[in-house]
Amino acid sequence: MKNGQSFFRDFLPKQKHTKQSKKVSPIIFVGSWQLQLSDNARIHSLVIGPDLTVNIDHRTIPAQVESLTSDSLVLLDHYGYHITIQADNDVPVQLFDEADDVYYVISPVQDQ
């Protein structure tokens, strides 16, 4: 025995330190946004509700939340395609539409 350590210590299973799953708030994704494919493309409206329902151009997109992290929201639409919204510094910046294989730039709604 060294320094009062137990003889049995080496025979006992080592405790695993499990990472506490941090509760992620969806609040950074909630709000009204604009989607744009490129600088010359038409601007679409994007509204994400507190329950993470998604509306694009005032049409609800039937989808289920597949995952939520501090910087991404992944939805699975009713056709089986993913819609991924990426955030940077707690602000949504990009939407990927797997169905069309297209990335959209997300920006705050501009007053008109």
C-alpha distances in whole Angstrom, upper triangle without the diagonal:
4,7,6,6,7,6,10,10,11,14,15,18,18,21,24,25,29,32,34,37,39,43,45,49,52,54,54,56,58,62,65,65,67,67,68,68,69,71,75,74,74,72,71,69,66,65,61,61,58,58,58,61,63,66,68,72,72,71,68,65,64,60,57,54,52,49,49,46,47,49,51,52,53,56,57,61,63,64,60,60,58,59,56,56,54,53,52,51,52,56,57,58,59,60,59,62,61,64,66,63,64,62,64,63,62,64,65,68,71,73,77
4,5,6,8,9,12,11,12,16,17,19,19,21,24,25,28,31,33,36,38,42,44,47,51,52,52,55,57,60,63,63,65,65,66,66,68,69,73,72,73,70,69,68,64,63,60,60,57,57,57,60,62,65,67,70,71,70,67,65,63,60,56,53,51,48,47,45,45,47,49,51,52,55,57,60,63,63,60,59,57,57,55,55,52,51,50,49,50,54,55,56,57,58,58,61,60,63,65,62,63,61,62,61,61,62,63,66,69,71,75
4,6,9,11,14,13,15,18,18,21,19,21,24,24,28,30,32,36,37,40,43,46,49,51,51,54,56,59,62,62,64,64,66,66,67,69,72,71,72,70,68,67,64,63,59,59,56,56,56,59,61,65,66,70,70,69,66,64,63,59,56,53,51,48,47,44,44,47,49,51,52,55,57,60,63,64,60,60,57,57,54,54,52,51,50,48,49,53,54,56,57,58,58,61,60,63,65,62,63,61,62,61,60,61,62,65,68,70,74
4,6,9,12,11,14,16,16,19,18,20,23,24,27,30,31,35,37,40,43,46,49,51,51,53,56,59,62,62,65,65,66,67,68,70,73,72,73,70,69,67,64,62,59,58,55,55,55,59,61,64,66,69,69,69,66,64,62,59,55,52,50,47,47,44,44,47,49,51,52,54,56,60,62,63,60,59,57,57,54,54,52,51,50,49,49,53,54,56,57,58,58,61,60,63,65,63,63,61,62,61,60,62,62,65,68,70,74
4,7,9,7,10,12,13,15,15,17,20,21,24,27,29,32,34,37,40,43,47,49,49,51,53,57,60,60,62,62,64,64,65,67,70,69,70,68,66,65,61,60,56,56,53,53,53,56,58,61,63,67,67,66,63,61,59,56,52,49,47,44,44,42,42,44,46,48,49,51,53,57,59,60,56,56,53,54,51,51,49,49,48,47,47,51,52,54,54,55,55,58,57,60,62,59,60,58,59,59,58,59,60,63,66,68,72
4,5,5,8,10,10,14,14,16,19,21,24,27,29,32,35,38,41,44,47,49,50,52,54,57,60,61,63,63,65,65,66,68,71,70,71,68,67,65,61,60,57,56,53,53,53,56,58,62,63,67,67,66,63,61,59,55,52,49,47,44,44,42,42,45,47,48,49,51,53,56,58,59,56,56,53,54,52,52,50,49,49,48,48,52,53,55,55,56,56,58,57,60,62,60,61,59,60,60,59,60,61,64,67,69,73
4,6,7,8,10,13,14,17,20,22,26,29,31,34,37,40,43,46,49,51,52,53,56,59,62,62,65,64,66,66,67,70,73,71,72,70,68,67,63,62,58,58,55,54,54,58,59,63,65,69,69,67,64,62,60,56,53,50,48,45,45,43,44,47,48,49,50,52,53,57,59,60,56,56,54,55,53,53,52,51,51,50,50,54,55,56,56,57,57,59,57,61,63,60,61,60,61,61,60,62,63,66,69,71,75
4,5,5,6,10,12,14,18,20,23,26,28,32,34,37,40,44,47,49,50,51,53,57,60,60,63,62,64,64,66,68,71,69,70,68,66,64,61,59,56,55,53,52,52,55,57,60,62,66,66,65,61,59,57,54,50,47,45,43,43,41,42,45,46,47,47,50,51,54,56,57,53,54,51,53,50,51,49,49,49,48,48,52,53,54,54,55,54,56,55,58,60,58,59,58,59,59,58,60,61,64,67,70,73
4,5,5,8,9,11,15,17,20,23,25,29,31,34,37,41,44,46,46,48,50,54,57,57,59,59,61,60,62,64,67,66,67,64,63,61,58,56,53,53,50,49,49,52,54,58,59,63,63,62,58,56,55,51,47,45,42,40,40,38,39,41,42,44,44,47,48,52,53,54,51,51,49,50,47,48,46,46,46,45,45,48,49,51,51,52,51,53,52,55,57,55,56,54,56,56,55,57,57,61,64,66,70
4,6,8,9,12,15,17,20,24,26,29,32,35,38,41,44,47,47,48,51,54,57,57,59,58,60,60,61,64,67,65,66,64,62,61,58,57,53,53,51,50,49,52,54,58,59,63,63,62,59,56,54,51,47,45,42,40,40,38,39,41,42,44,44,47,47,51,53,54,50,50,48,49,47,48,46,46,46,45,45,49,49,51,51,51,51,53,51,54,56,54,55,54,55,55,55,57,58,61,64,67,70
4,6,9,12,15,18,21,24,27,29,32,35,38,42,44,47,48,49,51,55,58,58,60,59,61,60,62,65,68,66,67,65,63,62,58,57,53,53,51,49,49,52,54,58,59,63,63,61,58,56,54,50,47,44,42,40,40,38,40,42,43,44,44,46,47,51,52,53,49,50,48,49,47,48,47,47,47,46,46,50,50,52,51,52,51,53,51,54,56,54,55,54,56,56,56,58,59,62,65,67,71
4,6,9,12,15,18,21,23,26,29,32,35,39,41,44,45,46,48,52,55,55,57,56,58,58,60,63,66,64,64,62,60,59,55,54,50,50,47,46,46,49,51,55,56,60,60,59,55,53,51,47,44,41,39,37,37,36,37,39,40,41,41,44,44,48,50,50,47,47,45,47,45,45,44,44,44,44,44,47,47,49,49,49,49,50,49,52,54,52,53,52,54,54,53,55,56,59,62,65,68
4,6,9,12,15,18,20,23,26,29,32,36,38,41,41,43,45,49,52,52,54,53,55,55,57,59,62,60,61,59,57,55,52,51,47,47,44,43,43,46,47,51,53,57,57,55,52,49,47,44,40,38,35,33,34,32,34,36,37,38,38,40,41,44,46,47,43,44,42,43,41,42,41,41,41,41,41,44,44,46,46,46,45,47,45,48,51,48,50,48,50,50,50,52,53,56,59,61,65
4,6,9,12,16,18,21,24,27,30,33,36,38,39,40,43,46,49,49,51,50,52,52,54,56,59,58,58,56,54,53,49,48,45,45,42,41,41,44,45,49,51,55,55,53,50,48,46,42,39,36,34,31,32,30,31,33,34,36,36,38,39,43,45,46,42,42,40,41,39,40,38,38,38,38,38,41,41,43,43,43,43,45,43,46,49,46,48,46,48,48,47,49,50,53,56,59,62
4,6,9,12,15,18,20,23,26,30,33,35,36,37,39,43,46,46,49,48,50,50,52,54,57,56,56,54,52,50,46,45,42,41,39,38,38,41,43,46,48,52,52,50,47,45,43,40,36,33,31,29,29,27,28,31,32,33,33,36,37,41,42,43,40,40,38,39,36,37,36,35,36,35,35,38,39,40,41,41,41,43,41,44,47,45,46,44,45,45,44,46,47,50,53,56,59
4,6,9,12,15,18,21,23,27,30,32,33,34,36,40,43,43,45,44,46,46,48,51,54,52,52,50,48,47,43,42,39,38,36,35,34,38,39,43,45,48,48,47,44,42,40,37,33,30,28,25,25,24,25,27,28,29,30,32,33,37,39,40,37,37,34,35,33,33,32,32,32,32,32,35,35,37,37,37,37,39,38,41,43,41,42,40,42,42,41,43,44,47,50,53,56
4,6,9,12,15,18,21,24,27,29,30,31,34,37,40,40,43,42,44,44,46,48,51,50,50,48,46,44,41,40,36,36,34,33,32,36,37,41,43,46,46,45,42,40,39,35,32,29,27,24,23,21,22,25,26,27,28,31,32,36,38,39,36,36,33,34,31,31,30,29,29,29,29,32,33,34,35,35,35,37,37,40,42,40,40,38,40,39,38,40,41,44,47,50,53
4,6,9,12,15,17,21,24,26,27,28,30,34,37,37,40,39,41,41,43,46,49,47,47,45,43,41,38,36,33,33,30,29,29,32,34,37,39,43,43,42,39,36,35,32,28,25,23,20,20,18,19,22,23,24,25,27,29,32,35,36,33,32,30,30,28,28,27,27,27,27,26,29,30,32,32,32,32,34,33,37,39,37,37,36,37,37,36,37,38,41,44,47,50
4,6,9,12,14,18,21,23,23,25,27,31,34,34,36,36,38,38,40,42,45,44,44,41,40,38,34,33,30,30,27,27,26,30,31,35,36,40,40,39,36,34,33,29,26,23,21,18,17,15,16,18,20,21,22,25,27,30,33,34,31,30,27,28,25,25,24,23,23,23,22,26,26,28,29,29,29,32,31,34,36,34,35,33,34,33,32,34,34,38,41,43,47
4,6,9,12,15,18,21,21,23,25,29,32,32,35,35,37,38,40,42,45,43,43,40,38,37,33,31,28,27,25,24,24,28,29,33,35,39,38,37,34,33,32,28,25,21,20,17,16,14,15,18,19,20,21,24,26,30,32,34,31,30,27,27,25,24,23,22,23,22,21,24,25,28,28,29,29,31,31,34,37,35,35,33,33,33,31,33,33,36,39,42,45
4,6,9,12,15,18,19,20,22,25,29,29,32,32,34,35,37,39,42,40,40,37,35,33,29,28,24,24,21,21,20,24,26,29,31,35,35,34,31,29,28,24,21,18,16,13,12,11,12,15,16,17,18,20,22,26,28,30,27,27,24,24,21,21,20,20,21,20,19,22,22,25,25,25,26,28,28,31,33,31,32,30,30,30,28,30,30,33,36,39,42
4,6,9,12,15,16,17,19,23,26,27,29,29,32,33,35,37,40,38,38,35,33,31,27,26,22,22,19,19,19,22,24,28,30,33,33,32,29,28,27,24,21,17,17,13,11,9,9,13,14,15,17,20,23,26,29,30,28,27,24,23,20,20,18,17,18,17,16,19,20,23,23,24,25,27,28,31,33,31,31,28,29,28,26,27,27,30,33,36,39
4,6,10,12,13,15,16,20,23,24,27,28,31,32,34,36,39,37,36,33,31,29,25,23,19,19,16,16,16,19,21,25,27,31,30,30,27,25,25,22,19,15,15,12,10,9,9,13,14,14,16,18,21,24,26,29,26,26,22,22,19,18,18,17,18,17,15,18,19,22,23,23,24,26,27,29,32,30,30,28,27,27,25,26,25,28,31,33,37
4,6,9,10,11,13,17,20,21,24,24,27,28,31,32,35,33,33,29,27,25,21,20,16,16,13,14,13,17,18,22,24,27,27,27,24,23,22,19,17,13,14,10,7,6,6,9,10,11,13,15,19,22,24,27,24,23,20,19,16,15,14,13,15,14,12,14,15,18,19,19,21,23,24,27,28,27,26,24,24,23,21,22,22,24,28,30,33
4,5,7,9,10,14,17,18,21,22,26,27,30,31,34,32,31,27,25,23,19,17,14,13,10,11,11,15,16,20,22,25,24,24,22,21,21,19,17,13,15,12,8,8,7,10,11,11,14,16,19,21,24,27,25,24,20,18,16,14,14,13,14,14,10,13,13,17,18,18,21,23,24,27,28,27,26,24,23,22,19,20,19,22,25,27,30
4,6,6,7,11,14,15,18,19,22,24,27,28,31,28,27,24,22,19,15,13,10,10,8,9,8,11,13,16,18,21,21,21,18,18,18,16,14,11,13,11,7,8,8,10,9,8,11,13,16,18,21,24,22,21,17,15,13,11,12,11,14,14,10,11,11,15,16,15,18,19,21,23,25,24,23,21,20,19,16,17,17,19,22,24,28
4,5,5,8,12,14,17,19,22,24,26,28,30,28,27,23,21,18,15,13,10,9,7,10,9,12,14,16,18,21,20,21,19,19,20,18,17,14,16,14,11,11,10,11,12,11,14,16,19,21,24,26,25,23,20,18,16,13,13,11,14,13,9,10,11,14,16,16,19,21,23,26,27,26,25,22,20,19,16,16,15,17,20,22,25
4,6,8,11,12,15,16,19,22,23,24,27,25,25,21,19,17,14,12,10,11,10,12,11,14,14,16,18,20,20,21,19,19,21,19,18,15,17,14,11,11,9,9,10,10,14,15,19,21,24,26,25,23,19,16,14,11,10,8,10,9,6,6,7,11,13,14,17,19,22,24,25,24,22,19,18,16,13,13,12,15,18,20,23
4,6,9,9,13,14,17,19,21,23,25,23,22,19,16,14,11,9,7,8,9,10,8,11,10,13,14,17,17,18,16,15,17,15,15,12,15,13,10,11,10,9,9,8,11,12,16,17,21,23,22,19,16,13,11,8,9,8,11,12,8,7,6,10,11,11,14,16,19,21,22,21,19,17,15,14,11,12,11,13,17,19,22
4,7,9,13,14,18,21,23,24,26,24,22,19,16,13,10,7,5,5,6,9,7,9,9,11,13,16,15,16,14,15,17,15,15,13,16,15,13,14,13,13,12,11,14,14,17,18,21,23,23,21,18,15,14,11,13,12,14,15,11,10,9,13,14,14,17,18,21,23,23,24,22,19,17,16,13,13,11,13,16,18,21
4,6,10,13,16,19,22,22,24,22,20,16,14,11,8,6,5,7,8,11,10,11,10,11,12,14,13,15,14,15,18,17,18,16,19,18,16,17,16,15,15,14,16,16,20,20,22,25,25,23,20,17,16,13,14,13,15,16,12,10,10,13,14,14,18,19,22,23,24,24,22,19,16,15,12,11,9,9,13,14,17
4,7,10,14,17,19,19,21,19,17,13,11,7,6,4,7,9,11,14,12,12,10,9,10,11,11,13,13,15,18,18,19,18,21,21,19,20,19,17,17,15,18,17,20,20,23,24,25,23,20,17,16,13,15,14,16,17,15,12,11,13,14,14,17,18,21,22,22,23,20,18,15,14,10,9,7,6,10,12,14
4,7,10,13,15,16,17,15,14,10,9,6,5,6,8,11,14,16,14,14,11,10,10,11,12,14,15,15,18,18,20,19,21,20,19,19,18,16,15,15,17,17,20,19,23,24,24,21,19,15,15,12,13,12,15,16,14,10,9,10,11,11,14,16,19,20,20,20,17,15,11,10,6,6,5,5,9,11,14
4,7,10,12,12,14,12,10,6,6,5,6,8,11,14,17,19,16,16,13,11,9,10,12,14,15,16,19,19,21,21,23,22,21,22,21,18,17,17,18,18,21,20,23,24,24,21,19,15,15,13,14,14,16,18,16,13,10,10,10,10,14,15,18,19,18,19,15,13,9,8,6,5,6,5,8,11,13
4,7,9,11,12,10,9,6,5,6,7,10,12,16,19,20,17,16,13,11,9,10,13,14,15,15,18,18,20,20,21,21,20,21,21,18,16,16,17,17,19,18,21,21,22,18,17,13,13,11,13,14,16,18,17,14,11,9,8,8,11,11,15,16,14,15,11,9,6,6,5,7,9,9,11,15,16
4,6,7,8,6,6,5,6,9,10,14,16,20,23,24,20,20,16,15,12,12,15,17,18,17,21,21,23,23,24,24,23,23,23,20,18,18,19,19,21,20,23,23,23,20,18,15,15,13,14,16,17,20,19,16,13,11,9,10,11,12,16,16,14,14,11,9,5,5,7,8,11,11,13,16,16
4,7,8,6,8,8,9,12,13,17,18,22,25,26,22,21,18,17,14,14,18,18,20,18,22,21,24,23,24,24,24,24,24,21,19,19,19,19,21,20,23,22,22,19,17,15,15,14,15,17,18,21,21,18,15,12,10,10,10,11,14,15,12,12,8,7,5,6,9,11,15,15,16,20,20
4,5,5,8,9,11,14,16,19,21,25,28,29,25,25,21,20,17,17,21,21,23,22,25,25,27,27,27,27,26,26,26,22,21,22,22,23,24,24,27,26,26,22,21,18,18,17,17,18,19,22,22,19,17,13,12,13,13,14,17,18,15,14,11,9,8,8,11,12,15,16,16,20,20
4,6,9,9,12,15,17,20,23,26,29,31,27,27,23,22,19,18,22,23,25,24,28,28,30,29,30,30,29,29,28,24,24,24,25,26,27,27,30,29,29,26,24,21,21,19,19,20,20,23,23,20,18,15,14,15,17,18,21,22,19,18,14,13,11,9,12,12,15,15,15,18,18
4,7,9,12,16,18,22,24,28,31,32,29,28,24,22,19,18,21,23,25,25,28,29,31,31,32,32,31,31,31,27,26,27,27,27,29,27,30,29,30,26,25,23,23,21,22,23,24,26,26,23,21,18,17,17,18,19,22,22,18,19,15,14,12,12,14,15,17,17,16,19,18
4,6,9,13,15,19,21,25,28,29,26,25,21,19,15,14,18,19,22,21,25,25,28,28,29,29,29,29,29,26,24,24,24,24,25,24,26,25,26,23,22,20,20,19,20,22,23,26,25,22,19,17,15,15,16,16,19,19,15,16,13,12,10,11,13,14,16,16,16,18,18
4,6,10,13,16,19,23,26,27,24,23,19,16,13,11,15,16,19,19,23,24,27,27,28,29,28,29,29,26,24,24,24,23,25,23,25,24,26,23,22,19,20,19,21,22,23,26,25,22,19,17,16,15,16,16,19,19,16,17,14,14,11,12,13,13,15,14,14,16,15
4,7,10,13,16,19,23,24,21,20,16,14,11,9,13,15,17,17,21,22,25,25,26,27,26,27,26,23,22,21,22,21,23,22,24,24,25,22,21,18,18,17,18,19,21,23,22,18,16,14,14,13,15,15,19,19,17,18,14,13,10,10,10,10,12,10,11,13,13
4,7,10,13,16,20,21,18,16,13,10,7,6,9,11,13,14,17,18,21,21,23,24,23,25,25,22,20,19,19,18,20,18,21,21,22,20,18,15,16,15,17,18,20,23,21,18,15,14,13,12,14,13,17,17,15,17,14,13,10,10,10,11,12,10,12,14,14
4,7,10,13,17,18,15,14,10,8,6,5,7,10,11,13,16,17,20,20,22,23,22,23,23,21,19,18,18,18,19,18,20,21,23,20,19,15,16,14,17,17,20,21,20,16,14,14,13,12,15,15,18,18,17,19,16,15,11,12,10,10,10,8,11,13,13
4,7,10,13,14,12,10,7,6,5,7,8,9,10,10,14,14,16,16,19,19,18,20,19,18,16,14,15,14,16,15,18,20,20,18,16,12,13,11,14,14,17,19,17,14,11,12,11,10,13,13,17,17,17,18,15,14,11,11,8,10,10,9,12,15,16
4,6,10,11,9,8,6,5,7,8,8,10,9,10,13,14,15,15,18,18,17,19,19,17,16,14,15,14,17,16,18,20,21,19,17,14,14,12,15,15,18,19,16,14,12,14,14,12,15,15,19,19,20,21,18,17,14,14,11,12,11,10,14,15,17
4,7,8,6,6,5,6,9,12,11,11,10,10,12,12,13,12,15,15,14,16,16,15,13,11,13,12,15,14,17,20,20,18,16,12,13,11,13,13,17,18,15,13,11,13,14,12,15,15,18,19,20,21,19,17,15,15,12,13,12,13,16,18,20
4,5,5,5,7,8,12,14,12,13,10,12,13,13,13,12,16,16,14,17,17,17,15,13,14,13,16,16,18,21,21,20,18,15,15,14,16,16,19,20,16,15,14,17,17,16,18,18,21,22,23,24,23,21,19,19,16,16,15,15,19,20,22
4,5,7,10,12,15,18,16,16,14,15,15,14,14,12,16,15,13,15,16,16,15,13,15,14,17,18,20,23,23,22,19,17,17,15,17,16,19,19,16,15,15,18,19,18,20,21,23,24,26,26,25,23,22,21,18,18,17,17,21,22,25
4,6,9,12,15,18,16,16,12,13,13,11,10,10,13,14,12,15,16,17,15,12,14,12,15,15,17,20,20,20,18,16,16,15,17,18,21,21,18,18,16,20,20,18,20,20,22,23,25,26,25,23,22,22,19,21,20,20,24,25,27
4,6,10,13,16,15,14,11,11,11,9,9,8,11,11,10,13,14,14,12,9,10,9,12,13,15,18,17,17,14,12,12,11,14,15,18,19,16,15,13,16,16,14,16,16,18,19,21,22,21,20,18,19,16,18,17,18,22,24,26
4,7,10,13,12,11,7,7,8,8,8,9,12,14,13,16,18,17,15,11,12,10,12,11,13,16,16,16,14,12,13,13,16,17,21,22,19,17,15,18,17,15,16,16,18,18,20,21,20,19,18,19,17,18,18,18,22,23,25
4,7,10,9,8,6,6,8,8,10,10,13,15,14,17,18,17,14,11,11,9,11,10,13,15,16,14,13,10,11,11,14,16,19,21,18,16,13,15,14,12,13,13,15,16,17,18,17,16,15,16,14,16,15,15,19,21,23
4,6,5,5,4,6,9,10,13,14,17,18,18,20,21,20,17,14,15,12,14,12,14,16,17,16,15,12,14,13,17,18,21,23,20,18,15,17,15,13,15,14,17,16,17,19,17,17,15,16,14,15,15,14,17,19,20
4,5,5,7,7,11,12,15,16,19,20,20,22,22,20,18,16,16,14,15,13,15,16,18,16,15,12,14,13,16,18,21,23,21,18,15,16,14,11,13,12,15,15,15,17,15,14,12,14,12,14,14,13,16,18,19
4,6,8,10,14,16,19,20,22,24,23,25,26,24,21,19,19,17,19,16,18,19,21,19,18,15,17,16,19,21,23,26,23,20,17,18,17,14,16,15,18,17,17,19,17,17,14,15,14,15,15,13,15,16,16
4,7,9,13,15,18,19,22,24,23,26,26,25,22,20,20,18,19,16,18,19,21,20,19,17,19,18,21,22,25,27,24,21,19,20,19,17,19,17,20,19,19,22,20,20,17,18,16,17,16,14,17,17,18
4,6,9,12,15,17,20,22,22,25,26,25,22,19,18,16,16,13,14,16,18,17,17,15,17,17,21,22,26,28,25,23,20,21,19,16,18,15,18,17,17,20,19,19,17,19,17,19,19,17,20,21,21
4,6,9,12,14,17,19,19,22,24,23,20,16,16,13,13,11,12,14,16,15,15,13,16,16,20,21,25,27,24,22,19,20,19,16,17,15,17,16,17,20,19,19,18,19,18,19,19,18,21,23,24
4,6,10,12,14,17,17,20,22,21,18,14,13,10,10,7,8,11,12,12,11,10,13,14,18,20,23,26,23,21,18,19,17,14,14,12,14,13,14,17,16,17,16,18,17,19,20,19,23,25,25
4,7,10,13,16,17,20,23,22,18,15,13,9,9,6,6,9,11,11,11,11,14,15,19,21,25,27,25,23,20,22,20,16,16,14,15,14,16,18,19,19,19,21,20,22,23,23,26,28,29
4,7,9,12,14,17,20,19,15,12,10,6,5,4,6,9,9,9,9,9,11,13,17,19,23,25,22,21,18,20,18,14,14,12,13,13,16,17,18,18,18,20,19,22,23,23,27,29,30
4,6,9,11,15,18,18,14,11,9,5,5,6,8,11,10,11,10,10,12,13,16,19,22,24,22,21,18,21,19,16,16,14,15,15,18,19,20,20,20,22,20,23,24,25,28,30,32
4,6,7,11,14,14,11,7,6,4,6,9,11,14,12,12,10,10,10,11,14,16,19,21,18,18,16,18,17,14,15,14,15,16,19,19,20,19,19,21,19,22,22,24,27,30,32
4,7,10,14,14,11,8,5,5,6,10,12,14,11,11,9,10,10,12,14,16,20,22,19,20,17,19,17,15,14,14,14,16,19,18,19,19,20,21,20,23,24,26,30,32,35
4,7,10,11,8,6,5,7,9,13,16,17,14,14,11,11,9,11,12,14,17,19,16,17,15,17,16,14,14,15,15,18,20,19,20,19,19,20,19,22,23,25,29,32,34
4,7,8,6,5,6,9,12,15,18,20,17,16,13,12,10,10,10,11,14,15,13,14,13,15,15,14,15,16,17,20,22,21,21,19,19,19,18,20,21,23,27,29,32
4,5,5,6,9,12,15,18,22,23,20,19,15,14,11,10,10,10,12,13,11,13,12,15,15,15,16,18,19,22,23,22,21,19,20,19,18,20,21,23,27,30,33
4,6,8,11,15,18,21,24,26,23,22,18,16,13,11,9,8,9,9,8,10,11,13,14,15,17,20,21,24,25,23,22,20,20,19,17,18,19,22,25,28,31
4,7,10,14,17,20,23,24,22,20,16,14,10,8,6,5,6,8,7,8,8,10,11,12,14,17,18,21,22,20,19,16,16,15,14,15,17,20,23,26,29
4,6,10,13,16,20,20,18,16,12,10,7,6,4,6,9,11,10,10,8,10,10,10,11,13,15,18,19,17,17,14,14,14,13,15,17,20,23,26,29
4,7,10,13,16,18,16,14,10,8,6,5,7,8,12,14,12,12,9,12,11,9,11,12,14,16,18,17,16,14,14,15,13,16,17,19,23,26,28
4,7,10,13,14,12,10,7,6,4,6,9,11,15,17,15,15,12,14,12,10,9,10,11,13,16,15,15,14,15,16,15,18,20,22,25,28,30
4,6,10,11,10,8,6,5,6,8,12,14,18,20,18,17,14,16,14,11,10,10,10,12,15,15,15,15,15,17,16,19,21,22,26,28,30
4,7,8,6,6,5,6,9,12,15,18,21,24,22,21,18,19,16,13,12,10,10,11,14,14,16,16,17,20,19,22,24,25,28,31,33
4,5,5,5,6,7,11,13,17,20,23,26,24,23,19,20,17,14,13,10,10,9,13,14,15,16,17,20,19,22,24,24,28,30,31
4,5,7,9,11,14,17,20,23,27,30,27,26,23,24,21,17,16,13,13,11,14,16,18,19,20,23,23,26,27,27,30,33,34
4,6,9,11,15,18,21,24,28,31,29,27,24,24,21,17,15,12,11,9,12,14,16,18,20,23,23,26,28,28,32,34,35
4,7,10,13,16,19,23,26,29,27,26,23,23,20,17,14,12,9,9,12,14,16,18,19,23,23,26,28,29,32,35,36
4,7,10,13,16,20,23,26,25,23,20,20,17,13,10,8,6,6,9,10,12,14,16,19,19,23,25,26,29,32,33
4,6,10,13,16,19,23,21,20,16,17,14,10,8,7,5,7,10,10,11,12,14,17,17,20,22,24,27,30,32
4,7,10,13,17,20,18,17,13,13,10,7,6,5,6,8,10,10,10,10,11,13,13,17,19,20,23,26,28
4,6,10,13,16,15,14,10,11,8,6,5,7,8,11,12,11,11,9,10,12,12,15,17,19,23,26,28
4,7,10,13,12,10,7,8,6,4,6,9,11,14,15,13,12,10,9,10,9,12,14,16,20,23,25
4,7,10,9,8,6,6,5,6,8,12,13,17,17,15,13,10,10,10,9,12,14,17,20,23,26
4,7,6,5,4,5,7,9,12,15,17,20,20,19,17,13,13,11,9,11,13,16,19,22,25
4,5,5,6,6,9,12,14,18,20,23,23,21,19,15,14,12,11,12,13,17,19,22,25
4,6,8,9,12,15,18,21,24,27,27,25,22,19,18,15,13,13,14,18,20,23,26
4,7,9,12,14,17,20,23,26,26,24,22,19,17,15,13,13,13,16,19,21,25
4,6,9,12,15,18,21,24,24,22,20,16,14,12,9,9,9,13,15,18,21
4,6,8,12,14,17,20,20,19,16,13,11,9,6,8,9,12,15,18,21
4,7,10,14,16,19,18,17,14,10,9,6,5,6,9,12,15,18,21
4,7,10,13,15,15,13,10,7,6,5,5,8,12,14,17,20,22
4,6,10,12,12,11,8,6,5,7,7,10,13,15,18,21,23
4,6,9,9,7,6,4,6,9,10,14,17,19,21,25,26
4,6,6,6,5,6,8,11,12,16,19,20,23,26,27
4,5,5,7,9,11,15,16,20,22,24,26,30,31
4,6,8,11,13,17,18,21,24,25,27,30,31
4,5,9,11,15,17,20,23,23,26,29,29
4,7,10,14,16,20,23,24,26,30,30
4,7,10,13,16,19,21,23,26,27
4,7,10,13,16,18,20,24,25
4,6,10,13,14,16,20,21
4,7,10,12,14,18,19
4,7,9,12,15,17
4,6,8,12,14
4,6,9,12
4,7,9
4,6
4
